[in-house]
Each structure stands twice: as structure tokens, then as C-alpha cells.
Amino acid sequence: MVFFADRESGYGRVVKINHGYGYSTVFAHLDRSLVKAGAKVTRGQPIGKVGLSGRTTGPHLHYEVWKDGERQNPLHFILDAY
């Protein structure tokens, strides 16, 4: 479930999703969000458009994975990465 979809200092437009079991993800520097806080989302559903909002030098997607309040290496969560 989306628990944050707004602007955040440095990150610009941000979407944060709670996946349950202590996991959450952060998608930042968006041009715009396609979801609102409280929305249920599914894998593969578009949640935003890549942009250059916040403190950045070019368009890109900033992606973070958190587990129990600690950052994780996102590469371990990208399908087919290993």
C-alpha cells in the first residue's frame, strides 16, 4: 500500500510503498506520481513518471529498499538480477 506520495526535501516527488513484513520501497525524483497515499498497488502497475524533481542533475529513478528500518542493497530485489 502507498503510504506516502508527495514532495520530500532533496528527493522531489516521491512515492513510498509498504509491502508488509517490514519491507518498503522508495521511488524518488519523479516527474509526477500516478498514485495517492492509501492506494493499493500491484506488481507491474505504473506508480509514477521518471523525472528530475528534487536535487538532481538529470532525469532518473532513485530506488531504495528498506527492511525493518534499514536500507538494503536493491540489487538483491530486482528480478533476474542474479
PyMOL commands that place a pseudoatom at each C-alpha (Angstrom):
pseudoatom trace, name=CA, resn=MET, resi=1, chain=A, elem=C, hetatm=0, pos=[0.000, 0.000, 0.000]
pseudoatom trace, name=CA, resn=VAL, resi=2, chain=A, elem=C, hetatm=0, pos=[1.205, 3.523, -0.815]
pseudoatom trace, name=CA, resn=PHE, resi=3, chain=A, elem=C, hetatm=0, pos=[1.908, 5.305, 2.473]
pseudoatom trace, name=CA, resn=PHE, resi=4, chain=A, elem=C, hetatm=0, pos=[3.483, 8.463, 1.028]
pseudoatom trace, name=CA, resn=ALA, resi=5, chain=A, elem=C, hetatm=0, pos=[3.022, 10.233, -2.308]
pseudoatom trace, name=CA, resn=ASP, resi=6, chain=A, elem=C, hetatm=0, pos=[4.185, 13.825, -2.104]
pseudoatom trace, name=CA, resn=ARG, resi=7, chain=A, elem=C, hetatm=0, pos=[7.268, 16.046, -2.253]
pseudoatom trace, name=CA, resn=GLU, resi=8, chain=A, elem=C, hetatm=0, pos=[10.229, 15.459, 0.047]
pseudoatom trace, name=CA, resn=SER, resi=9, chain=A, elem=C, hetatm=0, pos=[13.260, 17.678, 0.510]
pseudoatom trace, name=CA, resn=GLY, resi=10, chain=A, elem=C, hetatm=0, pos=[16.118, 16.645, -1.787]
pseudoatom trace, name=CA, resn=TYR, resi=11, chain=A, elem=C, hetatm=0, pos=[14.130, 13.785, -3.340]
pseudoatom trace, name=CA, resn=GLY, resi=12, chain=A, elem=C, hetatm=0, pos=[11.500, 15.904, -5.111]
pseudoatom trace, name=CA, resn=ARG, resi=13, chain=A, elem=C, hetatm=0, pos=[8.331, 13.964, -5.894]
pseudoatom trace, name=CA, resn=VAL, resi=14, chain=A, elem=C, hetatm=0, pos=[8.347, 10.652, -4.033]
pseudoatom trace, name=CA, resn=VAL, resi=15, chain=A, elem=C, hetatm=0, pos=[6.221, 7.514, -3.768]
pseudoatom trace, name=CA, resn=LYS, resi=16, chain=A, elem=C, hetatm=0, pos=[6.763, 5.173, -0.802]
pseudoatom trace, name=CA, resn=ILE, resi=17, chain=A, elem=C, hetatm=0, pos=[5.176, 1.738, -0.690]
pseudoatom trace, name=CA, resn=ASN, resi=18, chain=A, elem=C, hetatm=0, pos=[4.744, -0.554, 2.327]
pseudoatom trace, name=CA, resn=HIS, resi=19, chain=A, elem=C, hetatm=0, pos=[4.968, -4.178, 1.177]
pseudoatom trace, name=CA, resn=GLY, resi=20, chain=A, elem=C, hetatm=0, pos=[4.375, -5.716, 4.598]
pseudoatom trace, name=CA, resn=TYR, resi=21, chain=A, elem=C, hetatm=0, pos=[6.693, -7.983, 6.600]
pseudoatom trace, name=CA, resn=GLY, resi=22, chain=A, elem=C, hetatm=0, pos=[8.918, -4.973, 7.356]
pseudoatom trace, name=CA, resn=TYR, resi=23, chain=A, elem=C, hetatm=0, pos=[9.662, -4.159, 3.688]
pseudoatom trace, name=CA, resn=SER, resi=24, chain=A, elem=C, hetatm=0, pos=[9.143, -0.803, 1.999]
pseudoatom trace, name=CA, resn=THR, resi=25, chain=A, elem=C, hetatm=0, pos=[10.387, 0.825, -1.196]
pseudoatom trace, name=CA, resn=VAL, resi=26, chain=A, elem=C, hetatm=0, pos=[11.082, 4.438, -2.150]
pseudoatom trace, name=CA, resn=PHE, resi=27, chain=A, elem=C, hetatm=0, pos=[10.828, 5.852, -5.686]
pseudoatom trace, name=CA, resn=ALA, resi=28, chain=A, elem=C, hetatm=0, pos=[12.133, 9.423, -5.963]
pseudoatom trace, name=CA, resn=HIS, resi=29, chain=A, elem=C, hetatm=0, pos=[12.908, 12.274, -8.395]
pseudoatom trace, name=CA, resn=LEU, resi=30, chain=A, elem=C, hetatm=0, pos=[9.610, 11.580, -10.192]
pseudoatom trace, name=CA, resn=ASP, resi=31, chain=A, elem=C, hetatm=0, pos=[8.143, 13.974, -12.744]
pseudoatom trace, name=CA, resn=ARG, resi=32, chain=A, elem=C, hetatm=0, pos=[4.734, 13.060, -11.361]
pseudoatom trace, name=CA, resn=SER, resi=33, chain=A, elem=C, hetatm=0, pos=[3.056, 10.462, -9.215]
pseudoatom trace, name=CA, resn=LEU, resi=34, chain=A, elem=C, hetatm=0, pos=[0.290, 8.290, -10.657]
pseudoatom trace, name=CA, resn=VAL, resi=35, chain=A, elem=C, hetatm=0, pos=[-0.920, 7.080, -7.237]
pseudoatom trace, name=CA, resn=LYS, resi=36, chain=A, elem=C, hetatm=0, pos=[-2.025, 8.650, -3.975]
pseudoatom trace, name=CA, resn=ALA, resi=37, chain=A, elem=C, hetatm=0, pos=[-1.346, 7.752, -0.349]
pseudoatom trace, name=CA, resn=GLY, resi=38, chain=A, elem=C, hetatm=0, pos=[-3.658, 4.942, 0.736]
pseudoatom trace, name=CA, resn=ALA, resi=39, chain=A, elem=C, hetatm=0, pos=[-3.826, 3.330, -2.718]
pseudoatom trace, name=CA, resn=LYS, resi=40, chain=A, elem=C, hetatm=0, pos=[-3.266, -0.403, -3.091]
pseudoatom trace, name=CA, resn=VAL, resi=41, chain=A, elem=C, hetatm=0, pos=[-0.835, -1.192, -5.895]
pseudoatom trace, name=CA, resn=THR, resi=42, chain=A, elem=C, hetatm=0, pos=[0.212, -4.389, -7.641]
pseudoatom trace, name=CA, resn=ARG, resi=43, chain=A, elem=C, hetatm=0, pos=[3.450, -5.557, -9.229]
pseudoatom trace, name=CA, resn=GLY, resi=44, chain=A, elem=C, hetatm=0, pos=[3.909, -4.009, -12.654]
pseudoatom trace, name=CA, resn=GLN, resi=45, chain=A, elem=C, hetatm=0, pos=[1.432, -1.185, -12.058]
pseudoatom trace, name=CA, resn=PRO, resi=46, chain=A, elem=C, hetatm=0, pos=[2.780, 2.235, -13.095]
pseudoatom trace, name=CA, resn=ILE, resi=47, chain=A, elem=C, hetatm=0, pos=[3.151, 4.437, -9.999]
pseudoatom trace, name=CA, resn=GLY, resi=48, chain=A, elem=C, hetatm=0, pos=[4.923, 7.457, -11.463]
pseudoatom trace, name=CA, resn=LYS, resi=49, chain=A, elem=C, hetatm=0, pos=[6.815, 9.009, -14.355]
pseudoatom trace, name=CA, resn=VAL, resi=50, chain=A, elem=C, hetatm=0, pos=[10.602, 9.304, -14.273]
pseudoatom trace, name=CA, resn=GLY, resi=51, chain=A, elem=C, hetatm=0, pos=[11.729, 12.888, -13.880]
pseudoatom trace, name=CA, resn=LEU, resi=52, chain=A, elem=C, hetatm=0, pos=[14.270, 15.236, -12.403]
pseudoatom trace, name=CA, resn=SER, resi=53, chain=A, elem=C, hetatm=0, pos=[12.472, 16.722, -9.407]
pseudoatom trace, name=CA, resn=GLY, resi=54, chain=A, elem=C, hetatm=0, pos=[14.421, 17.476, -6.248]
pseudoatom trace, name=CA, resn=ARG, resi=55, chain=A, elem=C, hetatm=0, pos=[18.178, 17.757, -6.085]
pseudoatom trace, name=CA, resn=THR, resi=56, chain=A, elem=C, hetatm=0, pos=[19.394, 16.009, -9.233]
pseudoatom trace, name=CA, resn=THR, resi=57, chain=A, elem=C, hetatm=0, pos=[21.382, 16.740, -12.371]
pseudoatom trace, name=CA, resn=GLY, resi=58, chain=A, elem=C, hetatm=0, pos=[19.326, 14.701, -14.829]
pseudoatom trace, name=CA, resn=PRO, resi=59, chain=A, elem=C, hetatm=0, pos=[16.259, 12.513, -15.212]
pseudoatom trace, name=CA, resn=HIS, resi=60, chain=A, elem=C, hetatm=0, pos=[16.498, 9.178, -13.427]
pseudoatom trace, name=CA, resn=LEU, resi=61, chain=A, elem=C, hetatm=0, pos=[14.702, 6.985, -10.909]
pseudoatom trace, name=CA, resn=HIS, resi=62, chain=A, elem=C, hetatm=0, pos=[16.076, 6.856, -7.380]
pseudoatom trace, name=CA, resn=TYR, resi=63, chain=A, elem=C, hetatm=0, pos=[15.089, 3.460, -5.900]
pseudoatom trace, name=CA, resn=GLU, resi=64, chain=A, elem=C, hetatm=0, pos=[15.546, 2.281, -2.308]
pseudoatom trace, name=CA, resn=VAL, resi=65, chain=A, elem=C, hetatm=0, pos=[14.568, -0.904, -0.470]
pseudoatom trace, name=CA, resn=TRP, resi=66, chain=A, elem=C, hetatm=0, pos=[14.139, -0.852, 3.317]
pseudoatom trace, name=CA, resn=LYS, resi=67, chain=A, elem=C, hetatm=0, pos=[13.736, -3.792, 5.718]
pseudoatom trace, name=CA, resn=ASP, resi=68, chain=A, elem=C, hetatm=0, pos=[12.832, -3.109, 9.342]
pseudoatom trace, name=CA, resn=GLY, resi=69, chain=A, elem=C, hetatm=0, pos=[14.080, 0.480, 9.078]
pseudoatom trace, name=CA, resn=GLU, resi=70, chain=A, elem=C, hetatm=0, pos=[17.437, -0.387, 7.470]
pseudoatom trace, name=CA, resn=ARG, resi=71, chain=A, elem=C, hetatm=0, pos=[18.457, 0.223, 3.866]
pseudoatom trace, name=CA, resn=GLN, resi=72, chain=A, elem=C, hetatm=0, pos=[19.082, -2.866, 1.785]
pseudoatom trace, name=CA, resn=ASN, resi=73, chain=A, elem=C, hetatm=0, pos=[21.006, -3.392, -1.440]
pseudoatom trace, name=CA, resn=PRO, resi=74, chain=A, elem=C, hetatm=0, pos=[18.246, -3.008, -4.063]
pseudoatom trace, name=CA, resn=LEU, resi=75, chain=A, elem=C, hetatm=0, pos=[20.095, -5.288, -6.483]
pseudoatom trace, name=CA, resn=HIS, resi=76, chain=A, elem=C, hetatm=0, pos=[19.059, -8.234, -4.307]
pseudoatom trace, name=CA, resn=PHE, resi=77, chain=A, elem=C, hetatm=0, pos=[15.400, -7.437, -5.005]
pseudoatom trace, name=CA, resn=ILE, resi=78, chain=A, elem=C, hetatm=0, pos=[15.436, -6.892, -8.758]
pseudoatom trace, name=CA, resn=LEU, resi=79, chain=A, elem=C, hetatm=0, pos=[14.049, -9.951, -10.534]
pseudoatom trace, name=CA, resn=ASP, resi=80, chain=A, elem=C, hetatm=0, pos=[16.595, -11.917, -12.554]
pseudoatom trace, name=CA, resn=ALA, resi=81, chain=A, elem=C, hetatm=0, pos=[19.459, -9.739, -11.292]
pseudoatom trace, name=CA, resn=TYR, resi=82, chain=A, elem=C, hetatm=0, pos=[21.429, -12.766, -10.093]
for i in range(1, 82): cmd.bond("trace and resi %d" % i, "trace and resi %d" % (i + 1))
show_as sticks, trace
zoom trace
